[in-house]
Amino acid sequence: MKSAVLAGLGYFATGGALENLVYFLEAEHSVDFNTIADNPKPLRAGLCVMFGSAEQVVETKICQAVGKKFLIDSEGKSFEDILSIIKSTAIAN
């Protein structure tokens, strides 16, 4: 999950800028990229602060990257929707 979320963020920052973005989300908004599937709310809060009304665009790119990794159609789905699908599929398997 972490690599997919970082790939989504990678549309907006690369290299050192991406590292700074991740650091800011971790330090200032308590985002734990290793457990983001269990606690996605800090990510949304951090993205709202950092990107304002453009947060939705960032979330869309994250959803596309996560959907691609887990072979899920992300069109029109929120990050929480996609996480729910992944969890329900994991339970079914």
Buried (B, 14 or more C-beta within 10 A) or exposed (E): BEEBBBBBBBBBBEEEEBEEBBEBBBEEBEBEBEEBBEEBEBBBBBBBEBBEEEBEEBBBBBBBBBBEBBEBEBEEBBBEEBBEBBEEEEEEE
